[in-house]
Amino acid sequence: MEITNGEIQTDAEGKFNISFKAIPDSKLDIKLDPVFDYRVYADVTDINGETRSNSEMVSAGYKSLLLNTSIPAKLATDSLNKLFIRTENMSGVFQKATIQVKITRLNPEQRLLRPRYWEKPDQFILSKEQYIQQFPNDIYNNEDDPKTWTKAALITEQSAPSDSTGIFALNSFKYQPGYYTIEISTKDKDGNDVKDVQYIELFDAKKPEPVYPNTCTASLPGRLSREKKLQLKLLLLLIKFF
């Protein structure tokens, strides 16, 4: 959709400014903090009649500040000592702001779940209790998603000004293996809240055990002889028994 067009005269240094109304997409919910991209095209003709063309992308949103974060989904407990959090304007230029970070431990699903064999249903005939009673290892709704897990306890909370390097140093703390949510918040120049939520799994590097019940799969190369199949079946039965 073209917003506007027209002609403008450059100054003595060949520079010019363009103003336009950044029309948002009204179909998108403001609560989602959407960012809209606009491409500006310019054709410049000099006194000799030679024309040169170029374009530039401009981003705009309802808020003037963005949180650029990069947090791994899985990390050793003794390695969570810093986060990458950079506060930027819509053009990706660093904008200093005060950042608040909250790290909260989550209560994971305690059942041993296997991947779905079909898509999640739109409607549920059985209650969750009835379903689990008949299918104890199958996902009912979305209990395999850490975003749906309840919060257990707030582990640490701290605030500090952002840095152009994006390094946010965390206070020293001995984390336990488990799932955590990292809530990052700040405010833009107009006082609007800017937030981001990340989820991370912390594990003990010295004890490589799953932090919550999980399934494992394995593939075997080629075909197995009858004898090997019997040995494998016996091994699986022993594992299940113990």
C-alpha positions as CSV (number, residue, x, y, z in Angstrom):
1,M,0.0,0.0,0.0
2,E,1.4,3.4,-1.0
3,I,1.1,5.9,1.8
4,T,2.2,9.1,0.0
5,N,4.4,10.5,-2.7
6,G,5.7,13.9,-3.8
7,E,8.8,16.0,-4.7
8,I,11.3,17.7,-2.5
9,Q,14.4,20.0,-3.0
10,T,17.7,19.0,-1.5
11,D,19.7,21.5,0.6
12,A,23.2,22.8,-0.2
13,E,24.8,19.6,1.0
14,G,22.5,17.4,-1.1
15,K,20.5,16.2,2.0
16,F,16.7,16.0,2.3
17,N,14.2,15.0,4.9
18,I,11.0,13.0,4.3
19,S,8.0,13.0,6.6
20,F,5.1,10.6,6.3
21,K,2.3,9.1,8.5
22,A,3.3,5.6,9.6
23,I,-0.1,3.9,9.2
24,P,-0.3,0.7,11.3
25,D,-2.1,-2.5,10.5
26,S,-5.3,-2.2,12.5
27,K,-5.8,-5.9,12.3
28,L,-2.9,-6.6,14.7
29,D,-3.5,-6.4,18.4
30,I,-1.6,-3.5,20.1
31,K,-0.9,-5.8,23.1
32,L,1.3,-7.9,20.9
33,D,3.7,-4.9,20.5
34,P,3.9,-5.2,16.7
35,V,6.6,-3.5,14.7
36,F,5.8,-2.2,11.2
37,D,8.3,-1.9,8.4
38,Y,8.0,0.9,5.7
39,R,10.1,1.2,2.6
40,V,11.0,4.6,1.4
41,Y,11.9,5.0,-2.3
42,A,13.8,8.0,-3.6
43,D,14.7,9.1,-7.1
44,V,17.2,12.0,-7.2
45,T,17.9,13.9,-10.4
46,D,20.9,16.2,-10.6
47,I,21.3,19.4,-12.7
48,N,22.6,17.4,-15.7
49,G,19.4,15.3,-15.8
50,E,21.1,12.1,-14.4
51,T,18.8,10.2,-12.0
52,R,19.9,7.8,-9.2
53,S,17.5,5.7,-7.2
54,N,17.7,4.1,-3.8
55,S,15.4,2.8,-1.0
56,E,15.6,2.6,2.8
57,M,13.6,0.5,5.3
58,V,12.1,2.3,8.3
59,S,10.6,0.6,11.3
60,A,8.0,2.0,13.7
61,G,5.8,0.7,16.5
62,Y,3.6,1.7,19.3
63,K,6.6,1.7,21.6
64,S,10.0,3.4,20.9
65,L,12.1,0.8,22.5
66,L,12.9,-2.9,21.8
67,L,14.5,-5.6,23.9
68,N,17.0,-7.6,21.8
69,T,17.7,-10.8,23.8
70,S,19.6,-13.9,23.1
71,I,19.3,-16.6,25.9
72,P,20.0,-20.3,25.3
73,A,17.2,-22.7,25.8
74,K,19.5,-25.1,27.8
75,L,22.5,-24.3,30.0
76,A,24.6,-25.8,32.8
77,T,23.7,-24.5,36.3
78,D,27.1,-23.0,36.8
79,S,27.1,-21.1,33.5
80,L,24.1,-18.9,34.2
81,N,26.1,-15.8,35.2
82,K,25.2,-13.3,32.5
83,L,22.5,-12.6,29.9
84,F,22.6,-10.9,26.5
85,I,20.0,-8.1,26.7
86,R,20.3,-5.0,24.5
87,T,17.9,-2.1,24.4
88,E,17.5,-0.6,21.0
89,N,15.3,1.9,19.1
90,M,13.3,0.8,16.1
91,S,16.4,1.3,13.9
92,G,18.5,-1.1,15.9
93,V,20.6,1.7,17.5
94,F,21.5,1.2,21.2
95,Q,19.3,3.2,23.6
96,K,20.3,3.2,27.2
97,A,17.6,2.1,29.7
98,T,17.2,0.5,33.1
99,I,16.5,-3.2,32.9
100,Q,14.8,-5.4,35.5
101,V,15.3,-9.2,35.5
102,K,13.4,-11.8,37.4
103,I,14.3,-15.5,37.4
104,T,11.6,-17.8,38.7
105,R,11.7,-21.6,39.1
106,L,8.9,-23.5,37.4
107,N,6.9,-26.6,38.4
108,P,7.3,-29.0,35.5
109,E,4.9,-31.8,34.5
110,Q,5.8,-34.9,36.6
111,R,4.3,-37.5,34.2
112,L,6.5,-39.2,31.6
113,L,5.1,-37.9,28.4
114,R,5.6,-39.2,24.8
115,P,5.2,-37.0,21.7
116,R,1.8,-36.7,20.2
117,Y,0.7,-39.1,17.5
118,W,-1.9,-36.6,16.2
119,E,-2.7,-33.0,16.4
120,K,-4.1,-31.4,19.6
121,P,-7.9,-31.6,19.5
122,D,-10.2,-28.6,19.4
123,Q,-12.6,-30.0,21.9
124,F,-12.1,-32.4,24.8
125,I,-14.6,-35.2,25.5
126,L,-12.8,-36.6,28.5
127,S,-11.7,-34.6,31.5
128,K,-8.0,-34.4,32.2
129,E,-8.3,-36.8,35.1
130,Q,-10.2,-39.4,33.0
131,Y,-7.7,-39.0,30.1
132,I,-4.7,-39.5,32.3
133,Q,-6.2,-42.6,33.9
134,Q,-6.6,-44.2,30.5
135,F,-3.5,-42.7,28.8
136,P,-1.0,-42.0,31.6
137,N,1.9,-41.2,29.2
138,D,0.0,-39.1,26.6
139,I,-0.3,-35.3,26.5
140,Y,-3.8,-34.1,27.3
141,N,-3.7,-30.4,26.4
142,N,-0.4,-28.5,26.6
143,E,1.2,-29.8,29.8
144,D,4.4,-30.4,27.9
145,D,4.9,-26.7,27.2
146,P,6.9,-24.9,29.9
147,K,4.9,-21.7,29.3
148,T,1.9,-23.4,30.9
149,W,3.7,-24.6,34.0
150,T,3.1,-22.9,37.4
151,K,5.7,-20.8,39.1
152,A,7.4,-22.4,42.1
153,A,9.4,-19.6,43.6
154,L,11.2,-16.3,42.7
155,I,14.9,-17.1,42.7
156,T,16.5,-13.7,42.1
157,E,15.5,-10.2,41.0
158,Q,17.8,-7.4,40.0
159,S,18.0,-4.2,38.0
160,A,20.8,-2.4,36.2
161,P,21.3,0.0,33.3
162,S,21.7,-1.6,29.9
163,D,25.0,-1.6,28.1
164,S,25.8,-1.2,24.4
165,T,27.6,-4.6,24.5
166,G,24.4,-6.3,25.6
167,I,26.0,-8.0,28.6
168,F,23.8,-8.1,31.7
169,A,25.8,-9.6,34.6
170,L,23.7,-11.7,37.1
171,N,24.3,-11.8,40.8
172,S,26.1,-14.9,42.0
173,F,23.7,-17.7,42.8
174,K,23.8,-21.5,43.1
175,Y,21.0,-22.6,40.8
176,Q,19.4,-26.1,41.0
177,P,18.7,-28.1,37.9
178,G,15.3,-27.4,36.6
179,Y,13.2,-25.2,34.4
180,Y,13.1,-21.4,34.9
181,T,11.4,-18.4,33.4
182,I,13.4,-15.2,32.8
183,E,11.3,-12.1,32.8
184,I,12.9,-9.0,31.4
185,S,11.3,-5.6,31.5
186,T,12.1,-1.9,31.0
187,K,10.3,1.3,29.9
188,D,10.7,3.4,26.8
189,K,11.0,7.2,26.9
190,D,7.2,7.7,27.1
191,G,6.9,5.4,30.1
192,N,5.5,2.4,28.2
193,D,6.3,-1.0,29.5
194,V,8.5,-3.2,27.3
195,K,8.7,-6.8,28.3
196,D,10.2,-10.1,27.2
197,V,9.9,-13.6,28.7
198,Q,12.3,-16.4,28.0
199,Y,12.4,-20.0,29.3
200,I,15.5,-22.0,30.1
201,E,16.4,-25.5,31.2
202,L,19.3,-25.7,33.7
203,F,21.2,-29.0,34.2
204,D,24.0,-30.2,36.3
205,A,27.0,-30.9,34.0
206,K,28.4,-33.3,36.6
207,K,25.2,-35.3,36.8
208,P,23.7,-35.6,33.3
209,E,20.2,-36.5,34.4
210,P,17.0,-35.1,32.9
211,V,15.5,-32.3,35.1
212,Y,12.0,-33.8,34.6
213,P,10.7,-37.1,33.3
214,N,11.4,-37.4,29.6
215,T,11.4,-40.1,26.9
216,C,14.4,-41.1,24.9
217,T,14.6,-42.8,21.5
218,A,17.3,-44.7,19.6
219,S,17.8,-46.1,16.1
220,L,19.6,-49.3,15.3
221,P,21.6,-49.6,12.0
222,G,20.5,-52.3,9.6
223,R,18.5,-55.4,10.4
224,L,18.8,-57.5,13.6
225,S,19.1,-61.2,13.7
226,R,16.5,-63.2,15.7
227,E,19.1,-63.7,18.4
228,K,19.9,-60.0,18.6
229,K,16.2,-59.2,18.8
230,L,15.7,-61.6,21.7
231,Q,18.7,-60.0,23.5
232,L,17.3,-56.5,22.9
233,K,13.9,-57.5,24.1
234,L,15.3,-59.0,27.2
235,L,17.4,-55.9,27.9
236,L,14.4,-53.7,27.5
237,L,12.4,-55.8,29.9
238,L,15.2,-55.7,32.4
239,I,15.4,-51.9,32.2
240,K,11.6,-51.7,32.6
241,F,11.7,-54.0,35.6
242,F,14.5,-52.2,37.4
